[in-house]
């Protein structure tokens, strides 16, 4: 899996996922809480199959930072 979620998008995905989980917990909707896990997982993995399917890559220009952080 190649990175296709940029750093800004990653942060937004995690925050949105937490907000969705919070709304699901507040309104006692388990399905909504489970749905909130999807943006969190895609944000943490920095890979989104939907981005891949449409050809979007938010990591362009960030490859040098990602490689240096891993090494």
C-alpha positions in Angstrom: 0.0 0.0 0.0 1.4 3.3 -1.1 0.7 6.5 0.8 -2.2 8.4 -0.9 -3.4 10.5 2.1 -1.5 13.7 2.9 -0.7 14.9 6.4 -3.4 17.6 6.5 -6.0 15.1 5.1 -4.8 12.6 7.7 -5.5 15.0 10.6 -8.9 15.9 9.2 -9.8 12.3 8.7 -8.9 11.4 12.3 -10.8 14.4 13.7 -13.8 13.6 11.6 -13.8 10.0 12.7 -13.7 11.0 16.3 -16.5 13.4 15.8 -18.6 10.7 14.1 -17.9 8.3 16.9 -18.8 11.0 19.4 -22.1 11.7 17.7 -22.9 7.9 17.6 -22.2 7.6 21.3 -24.2 10.7 22.1 -27.3 9.6 20.1 -26.7 5.9 21.0 -26.4 4.8 17.4 -23.9 1.9 17.2 -23.7 1.9 13.4 -22.7 5.5 13.3 -19.9 4.8 15.9 -18.7 1.9 13.7 -18.8 4.1 10.6 -16.5 6.6 12.4 -13.7 4.0 12.6 -13.3 4.1 8.8 -11.8 7.6 8.5 -9.6 7.0 11.6 -8.2 3.8 10.1 -7.6 5.3 6.7 -6.0 8.3 8.3 -3.7 6.3 10.4 -2.6 4.0 7.6 -2.4 7.0 5.2 -4.0 4.8 2.5 -7.5 5.1 1.2 -8.9 2.7 -1.4 -11.4 5.3 -2.6 -8.5 7.7 -3.3 -6.7 5.0 -5.1 -9.8 4.1 -7.2 -10.2 7.7 -8.4 -6.5 8.3 -8.9 -6.0 10.9 -6.1 -2.7 11.1 -4.3 -2.4 13.6 -1.5 1.2 12.5 -0.7 2.7 14.0 -3.8 5.5 16.3 -2.6 5.6 14.7 0.9 7.5 11.5 -0.1 10.8 12.9 1.2 9.3 13.6 4.6 7.6 10.2 4.9 10.8 8.4 4.0 13.0 10.4 6.4 10.4 9.8 9.2 10.4 6.0 8.6 14.2 5.7 8.4 
